[in-house]
């Protein structure tokens, strides 16, 4: 799992500091938006030929980890 997350990079000078894939200007949110629009992984790879299947897996893993945090109720 951690190997996948190494594919996600954050550079304050690139894409406004948003998480990107392998230093490219393809944001994690771009991949997630394409899934939300109904594209399959194969269609995303076709539309973004610089991506690899592990980049898609890394994007999903990154998003899942960011959302999986406890909310404390007082």
Secondary structure as GFF3:
##gff-version 3
##sequence-region A 1 74
A	DSSP	alpha_helix	2	5	.	.	.	ID=ss1
A	DSSP	beta_strand	8	9	.	.	.	ID=ss2
A	DSSP	three_ten_helix	15	17	.	.	.	ID=ss3
A	DSSP	beta_strand	20	21	.	.	.	ID=ss4
A	DSSP	alpha_helix	28	36	.	.	.	ID=ss5
A	DSSP	alpha_helix	41	47	.	.	.	ID=ss6
A	DSSP	alpha_helix	53	67	.	.	.	ID=ss7
###
